Amino acid sequence: MGLLALARATEPHCPKCKGKPIADQHELTENEIGNLSGHAAQLVRTKRGLSYECGICSAIYSYRHGFSTFICYG
């Protein structure tokens, strides 16, 4: 599988974990975003899209059009 195929997946995938896992990824709710530190919550809200958290490494990232972009750690 080429790098572009790995980067452009059909499901949210962690951009920080080796192998870009799709397991243990969940969409952040508004309540979960509110429980983040002020700076982290602000970063997540500025992305204005769906934000996910990796259950493996706690990375928070946005996912759009097949690409996952790291935001911060939760």
Phi, psi and omega in degrees: 000131181285167181297321180295321178296324177291319183290327183253090182258165181269353179229154177303136181220146182290126179280352183258328183283145176297134180087358178047062185295148175254349177282153178061033176250134177221148179288136179283135175273165178300324178296317179294322177296320178295336179275354177285166174298158183306315181293316180297317179297320179296317178299316181296317183291330180289339178288336176051033177221196177284131178245142183233158174236136178278127179285350181269308185245358180069018175290141175249132185212160174261155180225120179214138173051036177088000181242136175256132181237123180298137176250302181190179173262142182271000000 
